[in-house]
Amino acid sequence: MRFWDSSAIVPLLVPERMSPSLQRLYTVDPVVFAWWAADVECASAIVRRQRAGALAAVVVEGAFTRLNALCASWHEVEPSEDVRELAKRLLRVHDLRAADALPLAAALFAAETRPSTLEFVCLDDRLLEAARREGFAVSP
């Protein structure tokens, strides 16, 4: 089982340099835990690329189809007071923004505060380092 940050989900949806390796990781274990807002973050990333001219409309349509299918199958960590409190603690001990502390807090919540039981998949170096320091195995 893995917790997937939206930065690692996006390459499953649209072609990127990391898409092949992340697709292999997903194929090996398709059980996905994700933060409640991950689908919104992924949608934002897709349309930003489209607006920048990096994605054709047909690619965007396929990306949203894949995102909807993935969302329907993943285990979603809902916002809660516990997640909020974990996020505030993470902000005090790591160099993170709120938008990064929340998914990391969600991952800790999903792991029942035992990070060694859940791998953290992310492409953001700062967030990966914080996850590593919290005790998660990290990918890529």
N, C-alpha and C positions, 0 to 999 in steps of 0.2 A: 504494500500500500504506500501511496505517495501523496503528499500535499503539493498541488501545482499552483504556483503563483501565476498570475495572468501573463507575466513576461515570458513564461515558458509555454503557456497555452497558445498564445498567438501564433507561434511557428507551426503548430499543429493545424492551423486554420488557413494560413497564407504562406506562400513560398518565401523562406528566409534561409540564410546560411546554416542555421542550426536545425532547420526542419528535419533533415534525415535522421540525425542522432536522437532528437526528441521523439520522433515518430517510432524509432526502434524501442526507446525506453517505454513509451506508452503501449506498444504492442506486447512487450514482455509482461507488463502488469497494467491492465486497463482500469484498475480500481483507482479512481481519482477523488481526492478530497479537495475542495476549493472554497474560498471565501465567498460569502454572500454577494459581494459586488464584482466578482471576477468577470461575470458575463458583460457587465456594463463597461468595465475596463477593457475587455477584449473588443467589444463593439467600437469603443472610442479609438482603439489602435487601428482597427480595420478602416474606419472612415477617414482617419487622419492620413493613412497611406493613400486612400482613394483620392482625397482632396489634393494631395501632393502630386498626383499623377502617376503614382507608383503601381496602382492596381486598376485593372480594367473592370468594368461593371460586372462582367460575367464571373470574374474571380471573386469579387465582393459578394455576389449572390451565393456562390458556392461556399464562401467562408461563413456567411451567416447561416446557411443550412447546416454546415458542420458544427458551428457553435451551438445551435439549437439542439442538435442531437447529443452533443457532449454534455450540455447543461442538463438534459433530461436524464442522463445516466450517472452524473457525478453525485457524490455525497457533499451536500452544501452545509457549511458551517454558518449558522444564522448569527446575526448580531445579538449580543446579549450583554448584560452587566459584567459577567465574568470575562468575556472577550475584551470589553472596554477597559476593565481594570488591568488585565494582562498587557494590553497595548500601552497604557500609561506607564506601567513598570518598564516595558521595553524601551520606551522613549527616554527614560531616565538613565538607562545603562548602555544604550547603543546609539550610534550616530545614525538615526533613522528619521525619516519624515513620517507624519501621521499615516499617510497613504501606504507606507511600508510596514509600519508597526501593526496595523490592523490585520493584514493577512498573516503575519508572523504570529500574532496573538491567536488568530483562528487556528493556525497549525498546532500551536501548543495546546489549545483547547481540544482539538480533534485527537491529539496524542494523549489526552488526559494528563497533561503536564509531564509526560514521560517521553521527551523528544527522541530518545534512542529507538522508539518503536515505530517511527514514521519518517520516511525520507522526504526531504524538502527540495522541490525542483523549481529552479529560478534562474534567470539570466542576469539579474542585477547584482553586481559585485558587492555592494554595501549590504544589501539584504542577505545575500548568501553568507557573508562573513558573520553577520548577527545571528543567523540561523545556526551556523557552525558553532559559534560561541555559546549558544543556548543548548547545544548537545545533539542537534540533528545531523544525520548523515545528509550530505547535500549533493545535488547533481545540477548541471553537468559538471 
